[in-house]
Amino acid sequence: MIDKIIRGGFLRNRRTHIVSAVGILSAVAAYLVGDSDLFAMLQAVFTLGGVYFLHKTNKTKGKKYGQDS
């Protein structure tokens, strides 16, 4: 049981996705509350979206060439 927790369990391969999603939600929430302007929100959303797709691209390349990433 503890071994599963140490290795990450269900969320083992989803850390980047979760961090990106939480970052996007917090940027939108900050805009809606009034803590940031539209430009800052869009900048954060596009940056975190880029992190998500960059991670996705690296996983695909590793499988294409027979490597584990």
C-alpha positions as CSV (number, residue, x, y, z in Angstrom):
1,M,0.0,0.0,0.0
2,I,2.7,2.5,1.0
3,D,4.7,1.5,-2.1
4,K,1.8,2.5,-4.3
5,I,1.5,5.9,-2.6
6,I,5.3,6.5,-2.9
7,R,5.2,5.8,-6.6
8,G,2.3,8.1,-7.2
9,G,-0.6,5.7,-7.5
10,F,-3.4,6.7,-9.8
11,L,-1.9,10.1,-10.5
12,R,1.6,8.8,-11.5
13,N,1.5,9.8,-15.1
14,R,-0.8,12.8,-14.8
15,R,1.1,15.3,-12.7
16,T,1.8,17.7,-15.6
17,H,-1.8,17.6,-16.7
18,I,-3.0,18.3,-13.1
19,V,-0.6,21.2,-12.6
20,S,-1.6,22.7,-15.9
21,A,-5.3,22.4,-15.2
22,V,-5.0,23.9,-11.7
23,G,-2.9,26.8,-13.0
24,I,-5.4,27.6,-15.7
25,L,-8.3,27.4,-13.2
26,S,-6.4,29.7,-10.8
27,A,-5.6,32.2,-13.6
28,V,-9.3,32.3,-14.6
29,A,-10.4,32.6,-11.0
30,A,-7.9,35.5,-10.4
31,Y,-9.4,37.3,-13.4
32,L,-13.0,36.8,-12.3
33,V,-12.3,38.0,-8.8
34,G,-10.5,41.0,-10.1
35,D,-6.9,40.3,-9.0
36,S,-5.5,40.3,-12.6
37,D,-6.4,41.8,-15.9
38,L,-7.4,40.0,-19.1
39,F,-3.9,40.1,-20.6
40,A,-2.3,38.5,-17.5
41,M,-5.0,35.8,-17.5
42,L,-4.5,35.0,-21.2
43,Q,-0.7,34.9,-20.8
44,A,-1.0,32.4,-18.0
45,V,-3.6,30.2,-19.9
46,F,-1.5,30.1,-23.0
47,T,1.7,29.4,-21.1
48,L,0.2,26.5,-19.1
49,G,-1.5,25.2,-22.2
50,G,1.9,25.1,-23.9
51,V,3.4,23.2,-21.0
52,Y,0.6,20.6,-21.4
53,F,1.0,20.2,-25.1
54,L,4.8,20.2,-24.9
55,H,4.6,17.3,-22.4
56,K,2.2,15.5,-24.7
57,T,4.5,15.9,-27.7
58,N,7.5,14.6,-25.8
59,K,5.6,11.5,-24.8
60,T,4.5,10.8,-28.4
61,K,8.1,11.2,-29.8
62,G,9.5,8.7,-27.3
63,K,7.0,6.1,-28.4
64,K,7.5,6.8,-32.0
65,Y,11.2,6.1,-31.9
66,G,10.9,3.1,-29.5
67,Q,12.1,4.9,-26.4
68,D,10.4,5.4,-23.1
69,S,10.2,9.0,-22.0
